[in-house]
């Protein structure tokens, strides 16, 4: 029989892995780099403020550096000029930087996202880095994962009762079932070592 400490340790590992899975397999989670409060744009602001392009170079590949440097220099040149023109050029710089970064991830660029659009799990991860403290993330992660899995399960359970009433209800059930089971299959892939970032 497992002790309470063994159970907590095992649950903690599973919760952490499931969190990784949720980040890896939820496409909207990747929008974090597109967000105004995400790290790419925040470092872009830091670079523009200090007039030092090196802050953003980590987010792109070497073959993209010339394009970003040229656009960065043009943006900095216009910083003290007309505010409306600068706002347009600055946004173009941010969009270009994010687009190039997304290319390095092999992901499409779908536009800049507003601040506050980042998923809670990613916000917790960012806060852990900013505060240099992972404990709040670990404490909140288990609860967040339980809530997400419970919501997916409850949706499947609710729709399972009416899946044969109509084609539309059947399709709604299948969609919920696939979402629920794919999350768990992804967890199994991580646990068995078969998943790659």
matplotlib code that plots the C-alpha trace (Angstrom):
import matplotlib.pyplot as plt

x = [0.0, 1.3, 1.9, 0.4, 3.9, 4.4, 0.9, 1.7, 5.0, 3.5, 0.5, 2.9, 4.9, 1.7, 0.4, 3.6, 3.6, 0.0, 0.8, 3.5, 1.2, -1.5, 1.0, 2.4, -0.9, -3.1, -2.6, -3.9, -1.1, 1.4, -0.2, 1.8, 4.6, 2.1, 0.7, 1.6, 2.3, 4.4, 8.2, 9.0, 7.1, 8.2, 11.9, 11.2, 10.0, 13.1, 15.3, 13.6, 13.8, 17.5, 18.2, 19.9, 18.8, 20.6, 17.7, 15.6, 18.2, 17.6, 14.1, 15.2, 17.6, 20.9, 19.7, 16.9, 19.2, 19.8, 16.1, 15.4, 18.5, 17.6, 13.9, 15.0, 17.4, 14.7, 12.3, 14.7, 15.5, 11.8, 11.4, 11.6, 9.6, 5.9, 4.1, 1.6, 4.2, 6.3, 3.4, 2.9, 6.6, 6.8, 3.9, 5.4, 8.6, 6.8, 4.8, 7.9, 9.8, 6.9, 6.4, 10.1, 10.1, 7.0, 8.9, 11.7, 9.0, 7.5, 4.3, 2.1, 1.9, -1.7, -1.3, -0.5, -2.8, -4.0, -2.4, -4.3, -5.0, -2.4, -3.6, -3.4, -0.8, 1.6, 0.9, 1.9, 5.1, 6.0, 5.4, 7.6, 10.5, 9.9, 9.6, 12.4, 10.1, 8.5, 6.5, 3.4, 3.3, 3.6, 0.9, -1.5, -0.7, -2.4, -5.6, -5.6, -5.0, -7.8, -10.2, -9.4, -9.6, -12.8, -14.4, -13.5, -14.8, -18.0, -18.7, -18.2, -20.3, -23.1, -23.1, -22.8, -26.3, -27.8, -25.3, -27.9, -30.7, -29.6, -26.6, -25.8, -25.7, -23.7, -21.1, -20.9, -20.2, -17.5, -15.8, -15.8, -14.7, -11.8, -10.6, -10.8, -9.1, -6.4, -5.3, -5.0, -3.2, -0.8, -0.1, 0.6, 3.0, 4.9, 5.0, 6.3, 8.9, 7.3, 6.6, 8.8, 8.6]
y = [0.0, 3.4, 6.0, 9.5, 10.9, 8.4, 9.2, 13.0, 12.5, 10.3, 12.7, 15.6, 13.9, 13.1, 16.6, 18.1, 15.7, 16.4, 20.1, 19.7, 17.7, 20.4, 23.0, 20.8, 19.6, 22.7, 24.8, 28.0, 27.7, 28.4, 31.9, 32.9, 34.2, 36.3, 38.0, 41.6, 40.3, 37.4, 37.3, 38.1, 41.4, 42.3, 41.9, 43.8, 46.8, 46.4, 46.4, 49.5, 51.3, 50.7, 50.9, 47.5, 44.9, 42.1, 41.6, 40.1, 38.1, 35.1, 34.7, 34.3, 32.3, 33.7, 33.9, 36.3, 38.7, 41.1, 41.6, 42.3, 44.6, 46.7, 47.1, 47.7, 50.5, 52.1, 51.9, 53.4, 56.3, 57.2, 56.9, 60.6, 61.7, 61.8, 59.6, 58.2, 57.2, 55.7, 53.6, 52.2, 51.4, 49.9, 47.6, 46.5, 45.7, 43.7, 41.8, 41.0, 39.8, 37.6, 36.3, 35.3, 33.8, 31.7, 30.5, 29.2, 27.1, 25.9, 27.6, 30.0, 33.6, 34.6, 38.2, 39.8, 38.8, 41.2, 41.2, 38.8, 36.2, 33.7, 30.5, 30.3, 27.5, 29.6, 32.7, 30.6, 29.4, 33.0, 34.2, 31.4, 32.6, 36.3, 35.7, 33.0, 30.7, 27.6, 26.7, 28.7, 27.0, 23.6, 24.4, 25.7, 23.2, 20.2, 22.1, 23.6, 20.2, 18.6, 21.3, 21.0, 17.2, 17.3, 19.7, 17.5, 14.4, 16.0, 17.2, 13.7, 12.1, 14.6, 14.1, 10.3, 10.2, 11.9, 10.7, 8.5, 11.1, 12.8, 13.0, 16.5, 15.3, 12.2, 14.4, 16.7, 13.6, 12.3, 15.7, 15.9, 12.2, 12.8, 15.9, 14.0, 10.8, 12.6, 14.5, 11.3, 9.6, 12.5, 12.0, 8.3, 9.2, 11.5, 8.9, 6.2, 8.5, 8.6, 12.3, 15.1, 18.9]
z = [0.0, -1.0, 1.6, 1.4, 0.5, -2.3, -3.7, -3.6, -5.3, -8.0, -8.5, -8.7, -11.5, -13.4, -12.9, -14.2, -17.2, -18.0, -17.8, -20.4, -22.6, -22.4, -23.5, -26.3, -27.7, -27.3, -30.4, -28.8, -26.2, -28.9, -29.4, -26.3, -28.4, -30.4, -27.3, -26.3, -22.8, -24.1, -23.8, -27.5, -27.5, -24.0, -25.0, -28.2, -26.1, -24.0, -27.1, -28.5, -25.1, -24.8, -28.6, -28.3, -30.9, -29.2, -26.8, -29.6, -31.5, -29.2, -30.6, -34.3, -36.4, -37.6, -41.2, -40.0, -38.2, -41.1, -41.7, -38.1, -37.6, -40.6, -39.5, -35.9, -36.9, -39.0, -36.1, -33.6, -36.1, -36.0, -32.2, -31.5, -34.5, -35.3, -32.7, -35.2, -37.7, -35.0, -33.7, -37.2, -37.7, -34.2, -34.8, -38.1, -36.3, -33.6, -36.3, -38.3, -35.2, -34.1, -37.6, -37.9, -34.5, -35.4, -38.5, -36.2, -34.4, -37.7, -36.8, -38.8, -38.0, -37.3, -36.0, -32.7, -29.8, -27.1, -23.6, -21.3, -24.0, -22.6, -21.0, -17.2, -17.2, -19.3, -17.1, -14.1, -16.0, -16.8, -13.3, -11.9, -14.1, -13.3, -9.5, -9.6, -7.7, -9.1, -6.0, -6.9, -10.3, -8.8, -6.2, -8.8, -11.6, -10.0, -9.4, -12.9, -14.5, -12.4, -13.5, -17.2, -17.2, -15.1, -17.6, -20.5, -18.8, -17.7, -21.2, -22.6, -19.8, -20.5, -24.3, -24.0, -22.6, -25.8, -28.5, -30.2, -30.2, -33.4, -35.8, -34.5, -30.9, -31.9, -33.6, -30.6, -28.5, -30.8, -30.8, -27.0, -26.8, -29.2, -27.3, -24.0, -25.1, -27.2, -24.1, -22.2, -25.1, -25.3, -21.6, -22.2, -25.1, -22.7, -19.9, -22.4, -23.8, -27.3, -27.6, -28.8, -28.5]

ax = plt.figure().add_subplot(projection="3d")
ax.plot(x, y, z, "-o")
ax.set_aspect("equal")
plt.show()
